[in-house]
Amino acid sequence: MAVFQNNLLAGAGAQSSDSTYKINQSIRFDLASTTYMQRTHGAGGNVDKSTVSFWFKRSTFGVEVTMFGTGASVYNTFDIYFKTDNTMVIQNYAGSYQLRLITNQVFRDPSAWYHVVFVYDSANGNSTDRAKLYINGQRITSFGTATYPSQNQDSILGSNVAIGFGRYISYGSSNTNQYFPGYLAEMNYVNGQALTPDSFGETNSSGIWVPKEYEGSYGTGGFHIDGRDASDLGDDESGNGNDMTTYGLAAHDQVADSPTNNFCTFNSLDNRGTPGTLSEGALKMAFAATNDNVTGTQGMSSGKWYWEAYIVDNDNTYIGVQDSGISATGYTASAVALWYGGFIYENNSDTGDRAIATSGAAYSNGDVVGVAFDADNKKIWWSKNGQWYTANSSSTSTINISEVEAGNSAQVITRSPDFFMPFFGNYTHSTAIFNFGQEGTFSGNKTAGGNSDGNGVGNFFSAVPSGFLALCTKNLGS
C-alpha cells in the first residue's frame, strides 16, 4: 500500500491504474536543466476549435511553471500553467485576456498522475462551453477567476506560431520561461475538433480514471508525443509528422514512471529542515545545510522492496527508511539509515552496528548504494556497487546476495510503525540521485544495468535480490 501525504485533488495515478491501454514511459522535464520541446504549428490551423490532452505528474511546488504553451510573443500567447499557489491557469492573451480560467483547486500531490483535457470551441452559443477544462475525466466548472471567450473569438491556439511543452513560450526579456519540473505523458493536440475526455480516458472497474488510446484524427498541426523513442523524444506518432525539437532533453529523460505504473519519487512536501533542492523529477536531492531529510512518496507496510542511490556528494549522507507520518528534522530522525562512514544510525544515534566499512568512507562519490528492505520482518541490508555486506557490531564481511534473499545478516529494526518510507538524510551538504526502478542511468551518470525485479519491473544498476520488488503501483497494487 502507498502513503500519500498533504494531497489536495489527488490524481488518478495515485493507485494502480488497471488500464487496458498501457503507457510504458513518460518524459521527464527539469527546471534546473531548462528542458522543453516545441515546433512551429504551421499555417491553416483552426483557431476556433481545438482539444489538448496530456497526463502530468508534478515534482516541485510553489513556483510558477508552464506545462503547455503556444504563442508568438508575451503579448500573444496561450498557456496552461501553475501559479505559485499551485492553482492551474488556462489563458489566451492577445493584448488583453480573451480567456482566463484559474481553478479553485490546488494541485500539490507529488505522488499522483493527473489527466488534463482542455477544449476550445469559440463558436458555441453558450459562453461557458467555449472553454472547458477536465481533470481526471471530471469537468471543472467553479473557478476563482473566469473569463470566457466571446463568440467566434480566435485563439492563439491553432495559429502559425511556436507550440510546445515544458516552458512558457516567451520572447520578452521581462518574462521568465517558467520551465516545468515533473513528468508529462501521452501528449495529444487535436486541431479542428472539440472532443470529450472519453476520447482519451475511461473509468475502470475500481472507479479510477485511466488512459485510453486516442484513435481519431489530429487535424492541421495536430500531434501525438509519447516519448517511446528515447533517441527522439519529440517524435510525433500521429502520422502527421509534426515532430517537436527538444532542448536540454536526453535519452535518460525517457522514464518508466507513467499513468499506468506510477513509481516512487521524493516528496517535495516532506522536505524537512533547511529544504534541500529537488530536481531530475524529484529523484535528485542536493542538501545545502545540516540536519535535513526527505522521504519518498510511497510507503511500505508489507513485502520486500529494493532501490538504489548514486552518490554525488557523500559528505555525511544517510540512506535507509523512516517511520511514516513523522515530521521530525534530523539526519536520521525516526529513521534507520547507513551513514557514509559505515555505521548504522537510528534516531540520530549510532547503534553500534556497522556495514560496508570498519573505517573510512563506506561509499564514495560515484558509488551506487543498494537498499533491500523487508517490511514483513523489519530487516534492512545495504550494498555497494552490487556487493552486499553484513550489518552487525563485530563484522562487516561481504555476503552473497543469497544471504539477503534468505533473510540473514540483516540490520533488524525494533520499532513497528504501520508504514516505512524510503529515506535520505543529511548532516552537512550531501547529494544523491535515487532510482526506484524508473530510470537506470541516474540522469546519465551511469550505464544502466538492465536489472529488473521478479515481476519484470524496473531498470536497476545491480542485480535485485529475489523476492524484492521495485517501489511502484504495479507492485504495490490498489
C-alpha positions as CSV (number, residue, x, y, z in Angstrom):
1,M,0.0,0.0,0.0
2,A,1.2,3.5,-0.7
3,V,1.2,6.5,1.6
4,F,0.3,9.9,0.1
5,Q,0.7,12.9,2.4
6,N,-0.6,16.5,2.1
7,N,-2.6,15.9,-1.0
8,L,-5.3,18.0,-2.5
9,L,-7.2,17.0,-5.6
10,A,-5.4,13.6,-5.6
11,G,-4.5,12.4,-9.1
12,A,-5.9,9.3,-10.8
13,G,-2.5,7.7,-10.9
14,A,-2.2,7.6,-7.1
15,Q,-3.1,3.9,-7.3
16,S,-2.5,1.0,-9.6
17,S,-4.4,2.0,-12.7
18,D,-5.8,-1.3,-14.0
19,S,-5.8,0.1,-17.5
20,T,-6.1,-2.0,-20.7
21,Y,-4.1,0.7,-22.5
22,K,-0.6,0.7,-21.2
23,I,1.6,3.7,-21.2
24,N,5.2,2.5,-20.8
25,Q,7.0,5.8,-20.3
26,S,6.9,9.5,-19.7
27,I,9.2,12.4,-20.5
28,R,11.0,14.0,-17.5
29,F,11.3,17.8,-17.6
30,D,13.5,19.7,-15.3
31,L,13.5,23.3,-14.2
32,A,17.3,23.5,-13.5
33,S,18.1,21.9,-16.8
34,T,15.8,24.2,-18.7
35,T,14.2,21.4,-20.7
36,Y,11.4,21.8,-23.2
37,M,10.2,20.8,-26.7
38,Q,8.5,22.9,-29.4
39,R,7.8,23.3,-33.1
40,T,6.1,25.9,-35.3
41,H,2.4,25.0,-35.7
42,G,2.2,25.8,-39.4
43,A,-0.4,27.6,-41.4
44,G,-4.0,26.6,-41.9
45,G,-4.9,25.6,-38.4
46,N,-8.4,26.1,-36.9
47,V,-8.1,28.9,-34.4
48,D,-11.7,28.4,-33.2
49,K,-11.7,24.8,-32.2
50,S,-9.0,22.6,-30.6
51,T,-8.5,19.9,-27.9
52,V,-5.4,19.4,-25.8
53,S,-4.9,16.3,-23.7
54,F,-2.0,15.1,-21.6
55,W,-1.0,13.5,-18.3
56,F,1.2,15.2,-15.8
57,K,3.0,14.4,-12.5
58,R,4.5,17.4,-10.6
59,S,7.7,17.2,-8.6
60,T,8.2,20.8,-7.4
61,F,5.6,23.2,-5.9
62,G,5.2,26.8,-5.0
63,V,6.8,28.1,-8.2
64,E,5.2,29.4,-11.4
65,V,5.7,26.8,-14.1
66,T,4.2,26.1,-17.6
67,M,3.3,22.7,-18.9
68,F,1.9,23.6,-22.4
69,G,2.0,26.8,-24.4
70,T,1.8,28.4,-27.8
71,G,2.4,31.9,-28.9
72,A,4.3,34.5,-30.9
73,S,5.3,36.8,-28.1
74,V,4.4,37.7,-24.5
75,Y,1.6,39.7,-25.9
76,N,0.1,36.9,-28.0
77,T,0.1,33.6,-26.1
78,F,-2.0,30.7,-24.9
79,D,-0.8,28.8,-21.8
80,I,-1.6,26.0,-19.3
81,Y,0.4,26.7,-16.2
82,F,0.6,26.6,-12.4
83,K,0.7,29.7,-10.2
84,T,2.9,29.9,-7.1
85,D,-0.2,28.9,-5.0
86,N,-0.5,25.7,-7.1
87,T,-3.7,26.6,-8.8
88,M,-4.0,25.9,-12.6
89,V,-4.4,28.7,-15.1
90,I,-5.7,28.4,-18.7
91,Q,-5.3,31.7,-20.5
92,N,-5.3,33.2,-24.0
93,Y,-3.8,36.7,-24.1
94,A,-3.6,39.0,-27.1
95,G,-3.2,42.5,-25.7
96,S,-5.8,41.5,-23.1
97,Y,-7.3,38.3,-21.7
98,Q,-9.8,36.8,-24.1
99,L,-9.7,33.7,-22.0
100,R,-8.6,33.3,-18.4
101,L,-9.6,30.4,-16.1
102,I,-8.0,30.0,-12.7
103,T,-9.0,27.0,-10.7
104,N,-10.2,27.0,-7.1
105,Q,-8.5,23.6,-6.6
106,V,-4.8,23.4,-5.9
107,F,-2.6,20.6,-7.4
108,R,0.0,19.6,-5.0
109,D,0.1,15.8,-4.9
110,P,3.7,14.7,-5.7
111,S,2.6,11.1,-5.8
112,A,-0.1,11.3,-8.4
113,W,-0.6,11.4,-12.1
114,Y,-3.3,13.8,-13.3
115,H,-5.1,13.9,-16.7
116,V,-6.0,17.3,-18.1
117,V,-8.2,17.9,-21.2
118,F,-8.8,21.4,-22.4
119,V,-11.4,22.1,-25.2
120,Y,-11.6,25.4,-27.0
121,D,-14.8,25.9,-29.0
122,S,-15.5,29.6,-29.5
123,A,-18.4,29.0,-31.9
124,N,-20.5,27.5,-29.1
125,G,-23.6,29.6,-28.3
126,N,-23.2,29.0,-24.5
127,S,-20.3,31.2,-23.3
128,T,-19.2,28.8,-20.6
129,D,-19.0,26.0,-23.1
130,R,-16.5,27.9,-25.3
131,A,-13.6,26.8,-23.0
132,K,-13.9,23.5,-21.0
133,L,-11.4,22.1,-18.5
134,Y,-11.5,18.5,-17.4
135,I,-9.3,16.9,-14.7
136,N,-9.3,13.1,-14.4
137,G,-12.4,12.9,-16.6
138,Q,-14.4,15.4,-14.5
139,R,-15.3,18.8,-15.8
140,I,-14.2,21.8,-13.6
141,T,-17.0,24.4,-13.5
142,S,-16.1,26.5,-10.5
143,F,-13.2,28.9,-10.9
144,G,-11.6,31.6,-8.8
145,T,-11.3,33.7,-12.0
146,A,-13.4,33.0,-15.1
147,T,-13.2,35.0,-18.3
148,Y,-14.7,33.2,-21.3
149,P,-14.1,34.0,-25.0
150,S,-16.6,36.0,-26.9
151,Q,-18.4,34.0,-29.6
152,N,-16.1,33.1,-32.6
153,Q,-13.1,34.6,-30.8
154,D,-9.9,33.4,-32.5
155,S,-7.4,31.8,-30.2
156,I,-3.6,31.8,-30.4
157,L,-4.0,28.0,-30.1
158,G,-4.2,26.8,-33.7
159,S,-2.3,29.8,-35.3
160,N,1.0,29.6,-37.1
161,V,3.3,30.2,-34.1
162,A,5.5,28.2,-31.7
163,I,3.8,25.4,-29.8
164,G,5.2,23.0,-27.3
165,F,5.6,21.6,-23.8
166,G,7.8,22.3,-20.8
167,R,8.1,26.1,-20.7
168,Y,6.3,29.4,-21.3
169,I,6.7,30.4,-24.9
170,S,8.0,33.8,-24.1
171,Y,10.1,36.3,-26.1
172,G,10.2,39.2,-23.7
173,S,13.2,39.9,-21.5
174,S,11.0,40.8,-18.6
175,N,9.4,37.3,-18.6
176,T,10.9,34.1,-17.3
177,N,10.4,30.9,-19.2
178,Q,8.8,29.0,-16.2
179,Y,10.4,25.6,-17.0
180,F,8.2,22.7,-15.8
181,P,9.7,20.3,-13.2
182,G,8.0,17.0,-13.5
183,Y,6.7,14.3,-15.9
184,L,4.5,14.6,-19.0
185,A,3.0,11.6,-20.8
186,E,0.6,10.9,-23.7
187,M,0.5,14.4,-25.1
188,N,-2.2,15.0,-27.7
189,Y,-3.1,18.1,-29.6
190,V,-6.1,17.8,-31.9
191,N,-6.9,20.8,-34.1
192,G,-10.4,21.4,-35.5
193,Q,-12.3,19.1,-33.1
194,A,-14.0,19.8,-29.7
195,L,-13.6,16.4,-28.0
196,T,-14.5,15.0,-24.6
197,P,-12.3,13.3,-22.1
198,D,-13.8,9.9,-23.2
199,S,-11.7,10.2,-26.3
200,F,-8.5,9.8,-24.1
201,G,-9.6,8.0,-20.9
202,E,-12.2,5.9,-19.1
203,T,-13.2,4.9,-15.7
204,N,-12.1,1.4,-14.8
205,S,-13.9,-1.2,-12.6
206,S,-12.4,0.4,-9.5
207,G,-13.7,3.8,-10.3
208,I,-10.3,5.2,-11.3
209,W,-9.8,7.4,-14.3
210,V,-7.3,5.6,-16.6
211,P,-5.8,6.2,-20.0
212,K,-7.4,5.1,-23.3
213,E,-5.8,5.2,-26.7
214,Y,-7.0,8.1,-28.9
215,E,-7.9,6.7,-32.3
216,G,-9.2,9.8,-34.1
217,S,-7.7,12.2,-36.5
218,Y,-5.4,15.1,-35.4
219,G,-6.2,17.9,-37.9
220,T,-3.9,20.5,-39.2
221,G,-0.8,20.9,-37.0
222,G,-2.0,18.2,-34.6
223,F,0.4,15.8,-33.0
224,H,0.8,12.9,-30.5
225,I,4.0,12.9,-28.4
226,D,4.6,9.9,-26.2
227,G,8.4,9.6,-25.9
228,R,8.5,6.0,-26.9
229,D,11.8,6.5,-28.8
230,A,14.5,7.6,-26.2
231,S,16.7,8.9,-29.0
232,D,13.9,11.1,-30.5
233,L,11.7,12.1,-27.6
234,G,9.9,14.7,-29.7
235,D,8.8,12.2,-32.4
236,D,5.2,12.7,-33.5
237,E,3.2,9.4,-33.5
238,S,0.0,10.9,-35.0
239,G,1.1,10.2,-38.6
240,N,1.2,13.9,-39.4
241,G,5.0,14.1,-39.0
242,N,4.7,17.2,-36.7
243,D,7.9,16.3,-34.7
244,M,9.0,18.5,-31.8
245,T,12.5,19.8,-31.5
246,T,13.8,19.1,-28.0
247,Y,16.0,21.3,-25.9
248,G,18.0,20.0,-22.9
249,L,16.3,16.6,-23.0
250,A,18.4,13.4,-23.3
251,A,17.7,9.7,-23.7
252,H,17.7,9.3,-19.9
253,D,14.7,11.6,-19.7
254,Q,12.6,8.8,-21.0
255,V,11.4,7.4,-17.7
256,A,9.3,4.3,-16.9
257,D,7.2,6.3,-14.5
258,S,3.7,6.6,-16.1
259,P,0.0,6.9,-15.5
260,T,-0.3,3.1,-15.7
261,N,2.7,2.4,-13.5
262,N,3.4,5.2,-11.0
263,F,6.9,5.0,-9.3
264,C,8.0,6.3,-6.0
265,T,9.9,9.7,-6.1
266,F,10.9,12.0,-3.2
267,N,8.1,14.1,-1.6
268,S,8.9,17.8,-2.0
269,L,6.2,18.5,0.6
270,D,8.1,16.4,3.1
271,N,11.4,18.1,2.6
272,R,12.4,19.0,6.2
273,G,15.0,21.2,7.9
274,T,16.5,23.8,5.6
275,P,14.9,22.4,2.5
276,G,17.3,20.9,0.0
277,T,16.9,21.2,-3.7
278,L,15.0,18.5,-5.6
279,S,15.5,18.1,-9.3
280,E,15.5,15.4,-12.0
281,G,11.9,14.6,-11.4
282,A,12.3,14.6,-7.6
283,L,14.9,11.9,-7.8
284,K,18.0,14.1,-7.1
285,M,18.3,15.7,-3.7
286,A,21.0,18.3,-3.0
287,F,21.1,19.3,0.7
288,A,22.7,22.7,1.5
289,A,22.5,22.8,5.3
290,T,22.6,20.5,8.3
291,N,20.2,18.0,9.9
292,D,17.9,17.7,6.9
293,N,15.9,14.8,5.4
294,V,13.4,13.9,2.8
295,T,11.2,10.8,2.3
296,G,9.5,9.0,-0.6
297,T,6.0,9.4,-1.9
298,Q,5.2,5.7,-1.5
299,G,5.3,3.8,1.8
300,M,5.7,0.1,2.7
301,S,3.6,-1.8,5.2
302,S,4.5,-5.3,4.0
303,G,6.5,-7.0,1.4
304,K,10.1,-6.8,0.3
305,W,11.5,-3.8,-1.6
306,Y,14.6,-2.6,-3.4
307,W,16.0,0.8,-4.5
308,E,19.3,2.4,-5.3
309,A,21.2,5.7,-4.8
310,Y,24.0,7.2,-6.9
311,I,26.3,9.2,-4.6
312,V,27.1,12.7,-6.0
313,D,28.5,14.1,-2.7
314,N,29.0,11.6,0.0
315,D,29.7,14.0,2.8
316,N,27.6,12.7,5.7
317,T,24.8,11.0,3.8
318,Y,22.3,8.7,5.5
319,I,20.3,6.2,3.4
320,G,17.6,3.9,4.7
321,V,14.0,4.0,5.9
322,Q,11.9,6.2,8.2
323,D,8.7,5.8,10.1
324,S,5.8,7.2,8.1
325,G,3.8,10.1,9.4
326,I,6.9,11.5,11.2
327,S,7.7,15.2,10.7
328,A,11.0,15.3,12.6
329,T,14.0,17.2,11.4
330,G,17.4,15.4,11.7
331,Y,19.8,13.3,9.8
332,T,18.2,10.1,10.9
333,A,15.2,11.3,13.0
334,S,12.8,8.3,13.4
335,A,14.9,6.5,10.8
336,V,17.3,3.6,10.4
337,A,20.0,4.5,7.9
338,L,23.5,3.8,6.9
339,W,26.0,6.6,7.4
340,Y,28.6,7.2,4.7
341,G,31.3,6.3,7.3
342,G,29.9,2.8,7.6
343,F,28.0,3.0,10.9
344,I,24.2,2.4,11.1
345,Y,22.3,5.2,12.8
346,E,18.8,5.2,14.4
347,N,17.1,8.2,15.7
348,N,20.2,10.3,15.2
349,S,22.3,8.0,17.3
350,D,25.0,5.4,16.4
351,T,23.5,1.9,17.0
352,G,27.0,0.4,17.4
353,D,26.4,-1.7,14.3
354,R,28.1,-1.1,11.1
355,A,28.0,-2.2,7.5
356,I,30.3,-2.0,4.4
357,A,33.3,-0.4,6.2
358,T,35.0,-0.5,9.6
359,S,36.9,2.7,9.0
360,G,37.0,5.5,6.4
361,A,34.2,6.1,3.9
362,A,31.8,3.2,3.3
363,Y,30.9,4.6,0.0
364,S,32.4,7.4,-2.2
365,N,31.3,9.7,-4.9
366,G,30.3,7.7,-7.9
367,D,29.3,4.6,-6.0
368,V,25.8,3.1,-6.1
369,V,24.3,2.1,-2.8
370,G,21.6,-0.5,-2.9
371,V,18.9,-0.9,-0.2
372,A,16.9,-4.1,0.4
373,F,14.1,-3.7,2.9
374,D,11.9,-6.5,4.3
375,A,8.8,-4.8,5.8
376,D,7.3,-8.0,7.0
377,N,10.3,-8.9,9.2
378,K,11.6,-5.4,9.8
379,K,15.0,-6.1,8.2
380,I,17.3,-4.0,6.1
381,W,20.5,-4.5,4.1
382,W,22.8,-2.3,2.1
383,S,25.1,-2.9,-0.8
384,K,27.9,-1.0,-2.7
385,N,28.1,-1.4,-6.4
386,G,26.3,-4.7,-6.2
387,Q,28.3,-6.2,-3.3
388,W,26.2,-7.0,-0.2
389,Y,27.5,-6.7,3.4
390,T,26.6,-7.9,6.9
391,A,25.2,-5.5,9.4
392,N,26.3,-6.1,13.0
393,S,28.7,-4.8,15.6
394,S,31.6,-7.2,15.2
395,S,32.0,-7.8,11.4
396,T,31.5,-6.1,8.1
397,S,32.1,-9.1,6.0
398,T,30.8,-9.3,2.5
399,I,27.9,-11.7,1.8
400,N,26.4,-13.2,-1.2
401,I,23.0,-12.0,-2.5
402,S,21.6,-15.3,-1.5
403,E,22.1,-14.4,2.2
404,V,19.9,-11.3,1.7
405,E,17.3,-13.5,-0.1
406,A,17.4,-15.9,2.9
407,G,16.9,-13.1,5.4
408,N,20.4,-13.5,7.0
409,S,22.9,-10.9,8.3
410,A,20.4,-8.0,8.3
411,Q,20.0,-5.0,10.5
412,V,16.9,-5.7,12.5
413,I,14.6,-2.8,13.2
414,T,13.0,-2.9,16.6
415,R,10.2,-0.3,16.1
416,S,6.9,-1.4,14.5
417,P,5.2,1.6,12.7
418,D,2.4,0.9,10.3
419,F,4.5,2.1,7.4
420,F,8.0,2.8,6.4
421,M,9.2,5.3,3.8
422,P,12.4,5.4,1.8
423,F,14.6,8.0,3.5
424,F,17.6,10.2,2.6
425,G,19.2,12.2,5.5
426,N,21.9,14.7,5.6
427,Y,24.3,16.2,8.3
428,T,26.2,18.6,6.1
429,H,25.7,19.0,2.3
430,S,25.2,15.6,0.7
431,T,23.7,15.0,-2.7
432,A,22.5,11.8,-4.3
433,I,20.3,10.6,-7.2
434,F,17.9,7.8,-6.5
435,N,16.4,5.1,-8.7
436,F,13.3,3.3,-7.5
437,G,13.3,1.4,-10.9
438,Q,12.1,4.1,-13.2
439,E,15.4,5.3,-14.6
440,G,18.6,3.2,-14.5
441,T,21.3,5.7,-15.6
442,F,20.9,8.1,-12.6
443,S,20.4,11.0,-15.1
444,G,23.1,9.8,-17.4
445,N,25.8,9.3,-14.7
446,K,25.9,5.5,-15.1
447,T,25.3,2.9,-17.8
448,A,22.1,1.3,-16.9
449,G,22.5,-2.3,-15.6
450,G,19.2,-3.5,-17.1
451,N,18.3,-5.5,-14.0
452,S,14.6,-5.8,-13.2
453,D,12.8,-7.4,-10.3
454,G,11.0,-10.7,-10.2
455,N,7.9,-9.1,-11.8
456,G,10.0,-7.8,-14.7
457,V,9.7,-4.3,-13.4
458,G,12.4,-1.7,-13.2
459,N,15.9,-1.0,-14.6
460,F,18.5,-1.2,-11.8
461,F,22.3,-0.8,-11.8
462,S,22.8,-4.0,-9.7
463,A,21.0,-7.4,-9.5
464,V,17.8,-7.3,-7.5
465,P,17.6,-9.9,-4.7
466,S,15.0,-12.5,-5.5
467,G,11.7,-11.7,-3.9
468,F,12.4,-7.9,-3.6
469,L,10.5,-5.5,-5.8
470,A,10.6,-2.0,-7.3
471,L,8.6,0.5,-5.4
472,C,5.7,1.3,-7.8
473,T,2.0,0.9,-8.1
474,K,2.2,-2.2,-10.3
475,N,3.9,-3.9,-7.4
476,L,2.0,-2.2,-4.6
477,G,-1.4,-2.8,-6.0
478,S,-4.5,-0.7,-5.5
